[in-house]
Amino acid sequence: MSKRKLTKKELLEKKVIEDRKFNRTLLISFGSFFILAIFFNIFIVFRYDTKFVYRKYALYGKEVPTELVCMNGDKLLNHKSLKLSYKGKDYFFCNRDCYDHLVNHYKEDAFIPDPLSGDTICKANALIGLKNRGEPEIVYFQNRKTFNQYYKSKNK
């Protein structure tokens, strides 16, 4: 049996259907690529902000690494801090101005009361935790016992 020849109208309809399929495939492919590129760029451009938001939630109830805080402003940072020594103790700051402020106001800024026991502790020797979930404020603890008690009382 021989194939029947298609008329011009049938050929035109077949071409229109094939073009629609191709255009739909092309639109979906480029649309997906465009959306993927946007999300990728957002995470590349804002990676430090993304890490910072993650840390504000993930580090709550856990000991915060000292290199992620500014001991002058008592805040969690979105970048690593500077480790500088003063009077034989290592302190962490977001910039040199914060260090200079600590040097000029050592008695007021280097010591802080433990939130549970009330004992005065040096920030360089303290355990560090987040004050509230999702917020960058930090709090200093004298030892692991007061650290654990603080979070147990906050989670009730």
C-alpha positions in Angstrom: 0.0 0.0 0.0 1.2 3.4 -0.9 1.0 6.3 1.5 -1.4 8.9 0.6 0.0 12.3 0.0 -1.0 15.0 2.5 -2.8 18.0 1.2 -1.4 21.5 1.8 -4.0 22.1 4.5 -3.0 18.9 6.4 0.7 19.7 6.0 0.0 23.2 7.4 -1.9 21.8 10.4 0.8 19.2 11.1 3.5 21.9 11.0 1.4 24.2 13.4 1.0 21.3 15.9 4.8 20.5 15.7 5.6 24.2 16.2 3.4 24.4 19.2 5.1 21.3 20.8 8.5 22.8 20.0 7.5 26.2 21.4 6.1 24.6 24.6 9.2 22.6 25.1 11.4 25.6 24.5 9.4 27.8 26.9 9.5 25.2 29.7 13.2 24.6 29.2 14.2 28.3 29.2 11.7 29.1 32.0 13.2 26.4 34.2 16.7 27.5 33.4 15.8 31.1 34.1 14.2 30.3 37.5 17.2 28.0 38.4 19.7 30.8 37.5 17.8 33.3 39.6 17.8 31.0 42.7 21.5 30.1 42.2 22.4 33.8 41.9 20.4 34.7 45.0 22.3 32.1 47.1 25.6 33.1 45.6 25.1 36.9 46.1 23.4 36.6 49.5 25.3 33.5 50.8 26.5 35.3 53.9 23.0 36.6 54.7 21.6 33.1 54.2 24.2 31.6 56.5 23.5 34.4 59.1 19.8 33.7 59.1 20.5 30.0 59.4 22.9 30.5 62.3 20.4 32.7 64.2 18.1 29.7 64.4 20.4 26.7 64.3 22.8 27.9 67.1 20.0 28.6 69.6 20.6 26.3 72.6 24.1 25.5 71.4 27.4 27.1 72.2 28.2 29.8 69.7 31.7 29.7 68.3 33.6 32.8 69.6 34.8 33.7 66.1 31.2 34.5 65.1 30.6 37.2 67.7 31.5 40.8 68.4 32.2 41.0 72.1 31.9 44.7 72.1 28.4 44.8 70.7 27.3 41.4 72.0 26.0 40.4 68.6 26.2 37.4 66.4 28.0 38.3 63.1 27.4 37.2 59.6 31.2 36.9 59.0 34.2 35.8 61.1 35.5 38.2 63.6 38.9 39.5 64.5 40.8 37.7 67.3 42.7 40.3 69.3 44.4 40.0 72.7 44.3 42.4 75.5 45.7 41.9 79.0 46.6 38.3 78.1 43.1 37.3 77.1 41.7 36.7 73.6 38.6 38.8 72.6 36.7 38.7 69.3 35.5 41.9 67.5 33.9 42.8 64.2 36.4 45.6 63.6 39.3 47.5 65.1 37.1 50.3 66.4 35.3 47.8 68.7 38.6 46.6 70.0 39.7 50.2 70.7 36.4 50.8 72.5 37.1 47.7 74.8 40.6 49.0 75.5 39.2 52.4 76.5 36.3 51.0 78.5 37.8 47.7 79.7 36.0 47.5 83.1 32.6 48.2 81.6 32.8 46.1 78.4 35.0 43.1 79.2 33.0 41.9 82.1 29.3 41.0 82.2 27.0 39.2 84.7 26.0 35.6 84.2 22.2 35.7 83.4 21.4 33.0 86.0 23.9 33.2 88.8 24.6 36.9 88.5 28.3 36.4 89.0 30.5 38.8 87.0 32.5 36.9 84.3 35.0 37.9 81.7 33.7 37.7 78.2 37.0 36.1 77.0 36.5 33.1 79.4 32.7 32.7 79.0 30.5 30.3 77.1 28.4 32.1 74.5 24.8 31.4 73.5 22.0 33.1 71.7 19.6 35.1 73.9 16.5 34.4 71.7 15.9 32.1 68.7 16.1 34.1 65.4 17.8 37.2 67.0 21.5 38.0 66.9 21.8 39.1 70.5 24.2 36.9 72.5 24.5 36.1 76.2 27.5 34.9 78.2 27.6 32.1 80.7 30.0 31.3 83.5 29.9 27.5 83.0 28.1 24.7 81.2 25.7 24.2 84.1 24.2 27.8 83.9 24.3 27.5 80.1 22.0 24.4 80.2 19.8 25.8 82.9 19.2 29.0 80.9 18.0 27.1 77.8 15.9 24.7 79.9 14.1 27.6 81.5 13.7 29.4 78.1 12.2 26.3 76.4 9.4 25.8 79.0 
